[in-house]
Amino acid sequence: MVRRHFFFYGRVQGVGFRWHAVSKARLLGLTGWVKNLSDGSVEMEAQGTRTQIGELLGYLYEQRYIRIEDIKAEDIALEDESSFNERW
């Protein structure tokens, strides 16, 4: 089990990024959160197996209107939580 903290850059706001992330993460059984940032990027934390997180990232890359141009990511400490949600 790992927890990864991400920043996504590119065309990631106004294209359903958060909706897709929440929907797929829940299907995969991940926990964490996703939110838009004022600079046009998206921040996300996802917790699960590396395979599950990889599946989430692959899914996001495949979406028609989302264009991820850069990602910054790091492993962080696990948290005790039970769902994946959108933050405001």
For each residue, the residues with C-beta under 8 A, 3 or more apart:
1: 47 48 49 78
2: 47 48 49 50 53 75 78
3: 32 45 46 47 75 76 77 78 79
4: 45 46 47 53 73 74 75 76
5: 43 44 45 73 74 75 76
6: 42 43 44 45 46 71 72 73
7: 37 41 42 43 71 72 73
8: 12 17 41 42 43 44 60 68 70 71
9: 12 40 41 68 69 70 71 72
10: 66 67 68 69 70
11: 14 15 65 66 67 69
12: 8 9 15 17 40 41 42 66 67 68
13: 17 36 40 41 42
14: 11
15: 11 12 63 65 66 67
16: 19 20 63 65 66
17: 8 12 13 20 21 34 42 60 63 66
18: 21 22 34 35 36 42 86
19: 16 22 23 86
20: 16 17 23 24 59 60 63 66
21: 17 18 24 25 34 42 44 56 60 84
22: 18 19 25 26 34 84 85 86
23: 19 20 26 27
24: 20 21 27 28 55 56 59 60
25: 21 22 28 30 31 32 34 46 56 84
26: 22 23 29 30 83 84
27: 23 24
28: 24 25 48 52 55 56
29: 26 48 52
30: 25 26 46 47 48 52 53 56 84
31: 25 46 47 48 79 81 82 83 84
32: 3 25 44 45 46 47 81 84 85
33: 44 45 84 85 86 87
34: 17 18 21 22 25 42 43 44 84 85 86 87
35: 18 42 43 44 86 87 88
36: 13 18 41 42
37: 7 40 41 42 43
38:
39:
40: 9 12 13 37
41: 7 8 9 12 13 36 37
42: 6 7 8 12 13 17 18 21 34 35 36 37
43: 5 6 7 8 34 35 37
44: 5 6 8 21 32 33 34 35
45: 3 4 5 6 32 33 76 79
46: 3 4 6 25 30 31 32 52 53 56 84
47: 1 2 3 4 30 31 32 78 79 81
48: 1 2 28 29 30 31 52 53
49: 1 2 52 53
50: 2 53 54
51: 54 55
52: 28 29 30 46 48 49 55 56
53: 2 4 30 46 48 49 50 56 57
54: 50 51 57 58
55: 24 28 51 52 58 59
56: 21 24 25 28 30 46 52 53 59 60
57: 53 54 60 61 71
58: 54 55 61 62
59: 20 24 55 56 62 63
60: 8 17 20 21 24 56 57 63 66 68
61: 57 58 66 68
62: 58 59
63: 15 16 17 20 59 60 66
64:
65: 11 15 16
66: 10 11 12 15 16 17 20 60 61 63
67: 10 11 12 15
68: 8 9 10 12 60 61 71
69: 9 10 11
70: 8 9 10
71: 6 7 8 9 57 68
72: 6 7 9
73: 4 5 6 7
74: 4 5
75: 2 3 4 5
76: 3 4 5 45
77: 3
78: 1 2 3 47
79: 3 31 45 47
80:
81: 31 32 47
82: 31
83: 26 31
84: 21 22 25 26 30 31 32 33 34 46
85: 22 32 33 34
86: 18 19 22 33 34 35
87: 33 34 35
88: 35
